[in-house]
Amino acid sequence: MKDREVLALATEQERILVSHDRKTMPSEFAKFITERTSSGVILVSRKLSIELVIEELLLIWEASSAEEWLNRIAKLPL
């Protein structure tokens, strides 16, 4: 799927998109939010251990609300 399609699907399902695509996703996200509201994107470095990624995602889930992620993009580690 193309980045735009993945962003649209995540938005339709009201889910934050978690992706390794640090190369093209930021620019596609910037374009996407000029036309639609996004549920948010979290970019994950492939260098991170799965344990650290899970810990960071759980922390985000516990400490923030879905509304805080609207049209927001962030990189892990935070």
N, C-alpha and C positions, 0 to 999 in steps of 0.2 A: 504494500500500500504506500501511496505517496504521503509525505508529511501532512499535507493539508487534509487528506482523507482521515488520517489517524487523529488529528486534532478535532475534526468535525465529529467523529465517532465518540471520542472521549467526552466532548461537550454534550452530545445528544444523550449520553448515558450518565451525565453529571459526575464524571470521574476525573480525578487529576491524572494526567498522563505522566508516567515514569518512563524515561527513555535514556539510552546510551548515546543517542545521536546529538552530540555536541557540535557537530560541524554544520549541518543544515537546519536543524530544528529551531535555533534561536531566530534566524531571519524569517523562516516561515511562520513562526509564532507571532512575530512583530507584524507581519502582513495580515495574519488571521484576525488579530484583535482589533484591526481597523474596521473590520466588517461584522464581526460577531464577538460575543462574550465567550471567553474560554474558562473552563473549570480550573485551569492552571497546568503548569508543566514543571516537573522536577527532572533535571538532567543528572545522570549518575555516571561518574568516572568508572571506566572498566578496570581501573587499577585498585579500586576499593574491594575489600573482602565482602562476601555476601553477608557475613555477620554484622559488619559495620553498617552496611546499607539497610539491613532490617532494623537495627537499633535506631538509625536516623529517621527512617520512615515511621516507626512507632512513636518516636518523640514528636515528630511533626503531627501525627494523627492525634496524639494526646493533648498537645499544647496549642493547637490552632483549630479554627473553624473553617468550614468549606468556603464561607464568604471571604475569608482572608486570602484565599488563593485565586479568586477571580482575576483573570487577566494578569497573573503573576507567573514569572519564571524564576527558578532558583537552581543552583547547582549543589550537589552533594560532593564532598562533605560541606555542611553549612559553616 
